[in-house]
Amino acid sequence: MKATRSSAPLFVGLLILTACQSAGSSSPSAAGSLAAGASAGASAASALVCDGDVSGQLSRVCDKGKLVAFTDPAYPPQSVIDEATGEYKGFDIDVTNEIAKRLGVTVEFTTPAFDEVVAGGWSERWDLAVGSVTVTEDRKQVLDFTVPYYFTPAQMATTTESDIQTIDDFAGKTACVGEATTYLDWIEGTLTLPAEAGDVATPPAGLKSTTLPTDIDCADAWNSGRRDFEGWISSITTVEGAIADNYPIRKVGDPIFFEPLAVCFDKAVADRESFVDAVNKIVQDMHDDGTLTAMSKTWYNGIDLTTH
């Protein structure tokens, strides 16, 4: 648990994936949305990045007039396809669109598998990922990151019928997590969050893992009657959303760690520096001018998840 942040309930009724998953399929639409209440005019105060002197990967993005960005449309309110319009909407979508707006380009969304994103070596198939990717020391070996644009706590949960009461009660038991997630890294003892993330709880002795393609698949398995695992780890927001949707689930203990979530870039691109710097400045400006706070409050029931 992070000692400097409260573990009081954030909100219920919301399902997001925090730095963890991808549907791994192509999207039918490349359109996006700006959340109501977000600072839509914030970028008008300064010149568009692409109107200035640009070079390297940034120049290529500006020349094509389009930012190709990873997203995962399986997790509202982070990213989802609006059934009525066929367009993307959500917190990550609004963040991506605002970055593109301040660059002076449009957005094309793409949905590769999440493990492809965190592995690096994108071959410029997409330019960046605004997909709630957790900053870890291991990922820094192949990815560059901006300053975090928001933070979420990781939460353990069990079924309502379970006798488990504390995190230590999971000793020797099995927890379900999404594939290629920081939650899996935590169980396996390989999680390498940066120092600014704060304290990380020690996994219970002998805790084992089972994985499903996405976080919410674990909750769905319980909801369908499966009982071959005793625990589930996901974002507290995802867990509370499942509880609000009447899944047979309850939280156990305080958050086990807090995840800094940032925009990331492929380190294999040799001339990426000016592009990374430009987007990093945009994200910091969005913090400073209140745009990120407004977007967070719009999508997360008035809660500001952009600070910790």
FIMAR-492647 format. One line per 4 residues: for each residue z, x, y of N, C-alpha, C. Coordinates in steps of 0.2 Angstrom, whole numbers. Layout:
Z X Y Z X Y Z X Y  ... .
This chain:
0 4 -6 0 0 0 0 4 6  -3 2 11 -3 6 18 3 4 22  7 9 23 13 8 26 13 5 33  8 7 37 7 5 44 4 -2 45 .
2 -6 39 -1 -12 40 3 -17 36  4 -23 39 7 -29 36 3 -31 30  6 -34 25 3 -37 19 3 -44 19  5 -47 25 5 -54 26 -2 -57 24 .
-2 -64 22 -9 -67 20 -13 -67 26  -20 -65 25 -24 -65 30 -27 -72 31  -30 -75 26 -33 -82 27 -35 -84 20  -37 -90 19 -39 -92 13 -46 -95 13 .
-49 -97 8 -55 -100 8 -61 -96 9  -61 -89 9 -66 -85 10 -68 -80 4  -74 -79 3 -76 -74 -3 -80 -69 0  -77 -63 0 -81 -57 2 -81 -52 -3 .
-85 -47 -3 -85 -41 -7 -84 -35 -3  -78 -31 -4 -77 -26 0 -79 -19 -3  -85 -17 -1 -87 -11 -3 -89 -10 -10  -91 -16 -13 -90 -15 -20 -97 -17 -24 .
-100 -22 -22 -105 -25 -27 -112 -26 -24  -116 -27 -28 -123 -30 -26 -126 -34 -31  -130 -39 -29 -133 -44 -34 -139 -40 -37  -142 -35 -34 -147 -31 -37 -153 -34 -38 .
-155 -39 -33 -161 -42 -34 -165 -42 -27  -171 -44 -27 -175 -44 -21 -173 -51 -17  -174 -51 -11 -172 -57 -7 -178 -60 -5  -178 -67 -4 -184 -71 -2 -185 -71 5 .
-180 -68 9 -181 -69 16 -178 -62 19  -181 -60 25 -179 -54 29 -176 -56 35  -175 -63 36 -172 -65 43 -165 -65 43  -162 -65 49 -154 -64 49 -152 -69 54 .
-145 -69 56 -142 -73 61 -137 -70 65  -136 -73 70 -130 -70 75 -125 -76 75  -119 -74 73 -113 -79 72 -112 -82 79  -110 -88 79 -108 -92 85 -102 -89 87 .
-101 -87 94 -95 -84 96 -95 -77 97  -100 -74 93 -101 -66 94 -103 -64 101  -103 -58 102 -105 -56 109 -112 -55 109  -116 -60 109 -123 -59 109 -127 -55 114 .
-124 -55 120 -127 -52 126 -124 -45 127  -120 -42 122 -116 -36 124 -121 -30 124  -127 -30 120 -131 -25 121 -136 -24 127  -136 -30 131 -140 -30 137 -137 -25 142 .
-131 -23 141 -128 -19 147 -131 -12 147  -134 -10 141 -136 -3 141 -144 -3 139  -147 3 140 -154 4 138 -155 4 130  -160 1 128 -161 2 120 -162 9 118 .
-160 11 113 -160 17 110 -167 20 109  -172 15 107 -178 17 105 -183 18 112  -180 16 117 -183 17 124 -182 24 127  -178 28 123 -177 34 126 -180 39 122 .
-178 46 122 -181 51 119 -178 51 112  -182 50 107 -180 50 100 -184 55 95  -181 57 90 -184 62 85 -181 60 78  -185 64 73 -182 63 66 -183 56 63 .
-178 55 59 -178 48 56 -178 43 61  -174 44 66 -173 39 72 -180 37 75  -184 42 75 -191 41 78 -195 37 73  -194 38 67 -198 34 62 -196 27 62 .
-190 26 63 -187 19 63 -190 15 70  -190 19 75 -192 16 81 -199 15 81  -203 19 78 -211 19 78 -213 13 74  -209 12 68 -211 6 64 -208 -1 67 .
-204 0 72 -201 -6 75 -197 -10 70  -194 -7 65 -191 -11 60 -185 -7 57  -179 -10 56 -174 -7 52 -173 -10 45  -174 -6 40 -173 -8 33 -166 -7 31 .
-163 -12 30 -155 -12 29 -153 -15 22  -149 -12 18 -146 -15 12 -141 -20 14  -141 -26 10 -136 -31 10 -135 -34 3  -130 -37 2 -129 -41 -4 -127 -48 -3 .
-132 -52 -4 -132 -59 -2 -128 -64 -7  -124 -61 -11 -120 -65 -16 -113 -67 -13  -111 -64 -7 -104 -65 -5 -103 -67 2  -103 -74 3 -101 -77 9 -93 -75 10 .
-91 -74 17 -95 -74 23 -98 -67 25  -98 -63 20 -101 -56 22 -108 -57 22  -111 -59 17 -119 -60 17 -121 -65 12  -125 -70 14 -127 -75 10 -134 -78 12 .
-138 -81 8 -144 -84 10 -142 -91 12  -144 -93 18 -143 -100 20 -148 -105 16  -146 -109 12 -150 -113 8 -155 -118 12  -152 -119 18 -157 -124 23 -162 -120 26 .
-161 -114 27 -166 -110 31 -170 -104 27  -166 -102 22 -169 -97 18 -168 -90 21  -163 -90 26 -162 -84 30 -155 -81 28  -154 -75 29 -147 -72 28 -143 -74 34 .
-136 -75 32 -131 -76 37 -125 -72 35  -120 -71 39 -114 -68 37 -112 -63 42  -106 -60 41 -103 -55 45 -107 -48 45  -108 -46 39 -112 -40 38 -119 -41 41 .
-122 -47 41 -129 -48 43 -128 -48 51  -123 -51 54 -123 -51 61 -122 -44 64  -118 -40 60 -117 -33 62 -124 -29 62  -127 -30 56 -134 -27 56 -139 -29 61 .
-139 -35 62 -144 -38 68 -142 -35 75  -135 -34 76 -133 -31 82 -135 -24 83  -134 -20 78 -136 -13 78 -144 -13 79  -148 -17 76 -155 -17 77 -157 -19 84 .
-153 -24 86 -155 -26 93 -153 -20 98  -148 -17 97 -146 -11 102 -151 -5 101  -154 -4 95 -159 1 94 -165 -1 97  -167 -8 97 -173 -10 100 -178 -12 95 .
-176 -14 88 -180 -15 83 -178 -22 79  -182 -24 75 -180 -30 71 -177 -27 64  -175 -32 60 -172 -30 53 -176 -33 48  -177 -29 42 -179 -31 36 -173 -30 31 .
-171 -35 28 -165 -34 23 -168 -33 16  -165 -28 12 -167 -27 5 -160 -27 1  -161 -28 -6 -155 -29 -10 -155 -25 -16  -156 -19 -16 -155 -15 -22 -148 -15 -25 .
-147 -13 -31 -141 -13 -34 -136 -8 -31  -130 -10 -30 -125 -7 -26 -124 1 -29  -125 2 -35 -124 9 -38 -129 13 -35  -135 10 -34 -141 14 -31 -139 16 -24 .
-136 12 -20 -134 13 -13 -129 19 -13  -123 19 -17 -118 24 -17 -120 30 -20  -126 30 -24 -128 36 -27 -132 41 -23  -134 38 -17 -138 42 -12 -145 43 -15 .
-149 47 -12 -156 48 -14 -160 42 -14  -160 39 -8 -164 33 -7 -171 33 -6  -174 39 -5 -181 41 -4 -184 36 2  -179 35 7 -181 31 13 -184 24 11 .
-182 22 5 -184 15 3 -180 10 8  -174 12 10 -171 8 16 -167 13 20  -166 11 26 -164 16 31 -156 17 32  -152 12 31 -145 12 31 -142 6 27 .
-136 6 26 -133 1 22 -127 -2 26  -127 -8 28 -122 -12 31 -119 -17 26  -116 -14 21 -114 -19 15 -107 -18 13  -103 -17 18 -96 -16 17 -94 -11 12 .
-97 -5 13 -96 1 9 -90 5 11  -86 6 6 -80 9 7 -81 17 8  -78 20 13 -78 27 14 -74 30 9  -77 35 5 -72 39 1 -75 46 1 .
-70 51 -1 -72 58 0 -78 59 -5  -78 56 -11 -83 57 -16 -90 55 -13  -90 49 -10 -96 46 -7 -99 50 -1  -94 54 2 -96 58 8 -101 64 5 .
-101 65 -1 -105 71 -4 -112 69 -3  -114 63 -4 -121 61 -4 -123 56 2  -117 53 6 -119 49 11 -115 51 17  -118 49 23 -115 50 30 -112 43 31 .
-107 43 35 -104 36 37 -103 36 45  -103 30 47 -101 29 54 -93 28 54  -90 27 60 -84 25 61 -83 18 57  -78 16 54 -77 10 51 -78 4 55 .
-82 -1 53 -82 -7 57 -78 -12 56  -74 -12 50 -69 -16 48 -65 -13 42  -59 -16 41 -54 -14 35 -52 -20 31  -51 -19 25 -48 -24 21 -44 -21 15 .
-39 -25 13 -34 -23 8 -36 -25 1  -35 -20 -4 -36 -22 -11 -30 -25 -14  -31 -30 -18 -26 -34 -20 -26 -35 -28  -21 -35 -31 -20 -36 -38 -18 -44 -39 .
-21 -47 -44 -20 -54 -46 -19 -55 -53  -16 -60 -55 -16 -63 -62 -17 -70 -63  -17 -73 -68 -18 -80 -69 -11 -84 -68  -11 -90 -66 -5 -94 -64 -1 -95 -70 .
-3 -94 -76 1 -95 -82 4 -88 -85  2 -83 -82 5 -76 -84 12 -75 -82  16 -71 -86 23 -69 -84 23 -63 -79  17 -60 -78 17 -54 -74 20 -56 -67 .
25 -52 -64 28 -53 -57 27 -47 -53  26 -41 -55 25 -35 -51 19 -31 -53  17 -27 -49 12 -22 -51 13 -18 -57  20 -16 -57 22 -12 -63 21 -16 -70 .
21 -22 -69 21 -26 -75 14 -26 -78  9 -23 -75 2 -22 -78 2 -16 -82  7 -12 -83 7 -6 -87 5 -8 -94  0 -4 -96 -3 -5 -103 -7 -11 -104 .
-9 -14 -98 -13 -20 -99 -20 -19 -96  -24 -24 -96 -31 -23 -94 -33 -27 -88  -36 -24 -83 -38 -27 -77 -45 -28 -76  -48 -33 -74 -55 -34 -73 -57 -32 -66 .
-63 -28 -65 -65 -26 -59 -73 -26 -59  -76 -26 -53 -83 -26 -52 -85 -19 -54  -92 -18 -56 -95 -12 -58 -95 -8 -52  -94 -1 -53 -96 4 -47 -91 3 -41 .
-85 0 -42 -81 -2 -37 -75 4 -35  -73 3 -30 -67 8 -28 -61 5 -32  -61 -1 -34 -55 -4 -38 -55 0 -45  -62 1 -48 -62 4 -54 -60 11 -53 .
-62 15 -48 -60 21 -47 -52 22 -46  -49 17 -43 -42 17 -43 -38 17 -50  -41 13 -54 -38 12 -61 -39 19 -65  -45 22 -64 -47 28 -67 -44 34 -64 .
-40 33 -58 -37 39 -55 -42 44 -51  -48 41 -50 -53 45 -46 -54 43 -39  -50 38 -36 -51 36 -30 -50 41 -25  -54 42 -20 -53 47 -15 -55 45 -8 .
-50 40 -6 -51 38 1 -49 43 6  -52 43 12 -50 48 17 -43 47 20  -41 52 23 -34 52 25 -32 46 30  -37 44 34 -36 38 39 -35 32 35 .
-36 31 29 -35 25 25 -28 24 24  -24 29 24 -17 28 23 -15 29 16  -9 26 14 -6 27 7 -10 23 2  -10 26 -4 -13 22 -10 -8 22 -15 .
-7 16 -18 -2 15 -23 -4 18 -30  1 20 -34 -1 23 -40 -2 18 -45  -7 18 -49 -9 13 -54 -3 13 -59  -2 7 -62 3 7 -67 1 11 -73 .
6 13 -77 5 18 -83 1 14 -88  -4 17 -90 -8 14 -96 -13 8 -94  -13 7 -87 -18 2 -85 -25 3 -87  -28 -2 -90 -35 -1 -93 -40 -5 -89 .
-46 -4 -89 -51 -8 -85 -56 -11 -90  -59 -17 -88 -65 -20 -90 -69 -22 -84  -75 -21 -85 -80 -22 -79 -85 -28 -80  -86 -31 -75 -91 -36 -75 -96 -35 -69 .
-102 -37 -68 -106 -35 -63 -104 -36 -56  -100 -41 -55 -97 -42 -48 -90 -44 -48  -86 -43 -43 -79 -45 -42 -78 -52 -44  -82 -57 -42 -80 -64 -43 -82 -66 -50 .
-86 -62 -53 -87 -63 -61 -80 -63 -64  -76 -59 -62 -69 -59 -66 -65 -65 -65  -65 -68 -59 -62 -74 -57 -65 -80 -61  -72 -80 -61 -76 -85 -65 -74 -85 -72 .
-73 -79 -75 -72 -78 -82 -65 -82 -84  -60 -80 -79 -54 -84 -80 -54 -91 -79  -58 -93 -74 -59 -100 -73 -63 -104 -79  -67 -100 -83 -70 -103 -89 -66 -103 -95 .
-60 -100 -94 -55 -100 -100 -54 -93 -104  -58 -88 -101 -57 -81 -104 -50 -78 -103  -47 -75 -108 -40 -72 -107 -39 -66 -110  -45 -62 -110 -45 -55 -113 -43 -50 -109 .
-41 -51 -102 -39 -47 -98 -33 -50 -94  -28 -46 -92 -22 -49 -88 -22 -49 -81  -26 -44 -78 -27 -43 -71 -34 -43 -68  -34 -44 -61 -40 -44 -58 -39 -40 -51 .
-43 -36 -49 -42 -32 -43 -49 -34 -38  -47 -36 -32 -53 -37 -27 -50 -36 -20  -54 -38 -16 -52 -39 -9 -47 -44 -9  -41 -44 -4 -37 -49 -4 -40 -56 -1 .
-46 -55 3 -49 -61 5 -53 -64 -1  -56 -60 -5 -59 -63 -11 -54 -67 -15  -48 -63 -17 -43 -67 -21 -41 -73 -18  -39 -73 -11 -37 -79 -8 -42 -84 -8 .
-48 -82 -7 -54 -87 -7 -54 -91 -14  -53 -87 -20 -53 -90 -26 -47 -95 -27  -41 -93 -24 -36 -97 -25 -37 -103 -21  -40 -103 -15 -41 -109 -11 -46 -113 -15 .
-51 -110 -19 -55 -114 -23 -53 -117 -29  -46 -116 -30 -42 -119 -36 -44 -115 -42  -45 -109 -42 -45 -105 -48 -38 -104 -50  -37 -103 -57 -30 -102 -59 -27 -95 -58 .
-27 -93 -52 -25 -86 -50 -20 -86 -45  -16 -81 -45 -11 -79 -40 -10 -72 -39  -8 -70 -33 -8 -63 -31 -2 -60 -34  -2 -54 -35 4 -50 -37 5 -44 -33 .
11 -44 -30 13 -38 -26 9 -37 -19  11 -32 -16 7 -30 -10 0 -27 -11  -4 -26 -6 -10 -23 -7 -9 -16 -10  -14 -14 -14 -13 -7 -17 -16 -1 -13 .
-21 -3 -9 -23 2 -4 -28 -2 1  -29 1 7 -33 -2 12 -40 2 13  -45 -2 13 -52 1 13 -55 1 20  -57 7 22 -61 8 28 -68 7 26 .
-72 2 29 -78 0 28 -83 2 33  -89 5 32 -93 8 37 -100 8 35  -104 9 40 -112 9 39 -113 16 36  -117 16 31 -119 23 28 -126 24 28 .
-127 31 27 -134 34 27 -135 39 21  -141 40 19 -143 44 14 -143 52 17  -139 56 14 -139 63 16 -145 67 14  -149 64 9 -155 67 7 -160 67 12 .
-159 63 17 -164 63 23 -163 69 28  -167 74 28 -165 80 31 -164 80 39  -169 75 42 -169 74 49 -165 68 51  -160 66 48 -156 60 49 -151 60 55 .
-150 66 57 -144 67 62 -144 63 68  -150 62 72 -150 58 78 -149 51 76  -152 49 70 -151 42 68 -144 40 67  -141 44 63 -134 43 61 -130 43 68 .
-131 48 72 -127 48 79 -128 42 83  -134 39 83 -136 34 87 -132 27 85  -133 26 78 -129 20 75 -122 21 75  -119 27 75 -112 28 75 -110 26 82 .
-114 28 87 -112 26 94 -112 19 95  -117 16 92 -118 8 93 -112 5 90  -110 7 84 -104 4 81 -98 5 85  -97 11 88 -91 12 92 -91 8 98 .
-97 7 101 -98 3 107 -97 -5 105  -98 -7 99 -97 -14 97 -89 -15 96  -86 -9 95 -78 -10 95 -76 -10 102  -78 -6 106 -76 -5 113 -77 -12 117 .
-83 -15 116 -85 -21 120 -83 -27 117  -80 -27 111 -77 -33 108 -82 -37 104  -88 -34 103 -93 -38 99 -90 -38 92  -88 -33 89 -85 -33 82 -79 -38 81 .
-75 -38 86 -69 -42 85 -71 -50 85  -76 -51 90 -79 -58 90 -82 -60 84  -86 -56 81 -89 -57 75 -84 -58 69  -79 -54 69 -74 -55 63 -70 -61 64 .
-69 -63 70 -65 -69 71 -69 -75 70  -76 -75 71 -80 -80 69 -81 -81 62  -81 -76 58 -83 -77 51 -76 -77 46  -71 -74 49 -64 -74 45 -59 -78 49 .
-61 -84 50 -56 -89 53 -51 -87 58  -54 -83 63 -50 -81 69 -46 -74 67  -47 -71 62 -43 -65 60 -48 -59 62  -45 -54 66 -48 -48 67 -47 -43 62 .
-52 -41 58 -51 -36 53 -54 -30 55  -56 -29 61 -59 -23 64 -54 -17 66  -48 -18 65 -43 -13 67 -38 -13 61  -34 -8 61 -29 -7 56 -23 -3 58 .
